Amino acid sequence: MDDFARQGVNVTIYPTARVLGRARISIGSNVIVDDFVFIGAHAALTIGSHVHIAAHASITGGGSCVLADFVGISSGARVITGTDDFGGQGLTGPTVPADLRSVRRGTVTIESHAVVGANAVVLPDVTIGEGAIVGAGSVVTRNVEPWTVCVGAPARALKRRPREPMLAKERELYRRYGRLEGSTRIPPIAG
């Protein structure tokens, strides 16, 4: 596994997970990538520490992606960093030459303590704020505010969730075990 751009300790990538573009991936410590995950890193991908990517999830699209510390990507969730523009300005699909397509690529940022629920879809150029929860089956088309639960297609804010109890548990974890190399704590988006 030493073919990653950077890798922390205690990283488990199960045998049937498929990870392409490892040289573009920086991965923190205490990370689990379950069986049947697909990651296509055609641009920079940063995975923080204490991250879990569950079975049948994927990260694809050709854009960049940041999964900060303590992020969860649930079973079947899709993080899509690039997609064909279906507005009629170009042909679609990977079998078409690039100059005849209209592709929208961007960055997806999922901040610390955020969770993307089972079978949810996150589209390009989206930031999911610190501690936010994306409900199962939701489609995220725009930024999600920190410490918000959002659901639906398109995803809409449902309620707020408390911040301090989660951060207190994080502090206790680091008090007990120390902060490991590879942590990617990023500041929350401005509200």
N, C-alpha and C positions, 0 to 999 in steps of 0.2 A: 504494500500500500504506500510505499515511499515515493510513488510517482505523482502525488499531489503537490501543488505549489507550496503548500504548508500544511502540516498535520500535527494536531495535538496528540495527547495520550488517551488510551481507552476508547478507541474508535472501533465500532463494530459495523461492518458492512456485510450483510448476509450473502451467501453464495449466489442466489439467483437475482440479486439486485444488479442492474445494468447502469454503470456510471461511465459516460463518455466525456472526453475533454478533461481528464484529471489534472493535467498541467495548468488548467485555468481555475482550479478549485482550491480554495484555502478552507481548511476544516479545523475546527477547534477540538476541545477535549470532551470526553463523555458524550459521544454522539452515537446514535444507533440509526442505521438505515436498514429497514426490514427487507425481507425477501420480496421480489416482484416490484420493487421501486424502479422507476426509470428516470435517470438524470442525464440530460444532454446539455453539457456546458459548452456552448459555442461562443460564449463571452464569459467575463468574470463571474464566478459564483463564490460567495463567502458564506460559510456555514459556521455559526458561533459554537459555543460550548453548551452542553446539556440540551442538545437538539435531538428530537426524534422525528424521523420521517417514516410513516407507517406503510404497511403493505399496499401495493397497487397505487401509490401516489406517484406523481410525476412532476418534474420541473423541466420545461422545454420551451423552445421558441426562438432561440438565437440571441435574445437580449440578456442583460445582466440581472443578477439576483443577489439579495442579501437576506440571510436568515440570521437574525441576531440571537443572543443567548436565550435559552429556555423556550425556544419556539417549538411548537408542535404542528406537524403537517399530518392530518389524520388520513385514515385509509381511503383510498380512491380520490383524494383531493388532487386538483390540477393547478399548478402554478405555471401560467403561460406568459412568457416574456416577449413573444412575438406572434403575430397572426396576420393572415391575409386580410387586406382591406376589401370588404365585400361590397363597396359602393359603386362598382362598375368601372373603375379607373384602370383595372388591370386584370389579367387572367389569374387564376388561383391554382395553388397546388405546387408541390415540390418538383413535379416533372416539367414545369414550365420554366424557360430561361428567365433569369433574374430581371433582365431589362424589360420583360413583358408583364411582370408582376407588380403589384403594389402591396408591399409588406410593411406593417407597422410593428417596429420593435422598440422596446423600452426597458426600463428597470423596474423590477418589483422589489420592494423593501418590506420585510416583515420584522417589526421591531420586537425587542425583548418581551418575553412572557405572552406573546400573542399566539393564538391557536387558530388554525384553519380546519374547520369541521369536515367530517366525512363527506366525500363526493362534492365538495364545494369547488368552485372555479374562480381563480384570481387572474384577471386580465392585465395586459401590459400597462406600464406607467402608473402603478398603484402603490401607495404606501399604506400598510396596515399598522396602525399606531401601537405603541407600547401597551401591552395588556389587553388588547382588543380580542374579541372572540368572533369568528365568522361561523355562523350556524351551518349545520349539515345541509348540503344541497344548494347553498347560496351561490350567487354569481356576483363577484366584486368587480364593479366597473369604475369606481372612483375611490379616493382615499377614505379610510376608516379612522375615525378619531380615536385617540388613546383611551383605554379603559372603557370601551363601548362594546356592547353585544349587538351584532347586526345579523339580520336574516333576510332571506327572500331573493328574488330574481327580478330586478337588480336588488342587491343587498341594501337595506335601510336600517338605521339605528333603531334598536328596540329599547335598550335600557343601558344604564351605566353600571360598571362593576367597581368594587372598592380596590384602590391601589395599594394602600399601606400594608394590609395583611400579607400580600404577595411579596412586596419588597422586604418586609420583616423576615419572611421565610428565606429569601435569598441571602440576606445579611447573616442569618443564622447558619446557613449552609457554608458560606465562606468563612465564618468564624470557626466552625468545626473543622473544615477541611482545607481552607485556603483557596485562593483564586488560582485557577490553572492557566497555563499558557494557552493562548488561542481564544480567549474571551473577546467577544465583539460587541461590547455594550455601546449602543449608539444613542444619542440624545433623542427624546421623543419629538415628534413633529409639533410645530407651533399650532396652538388651538386657535 
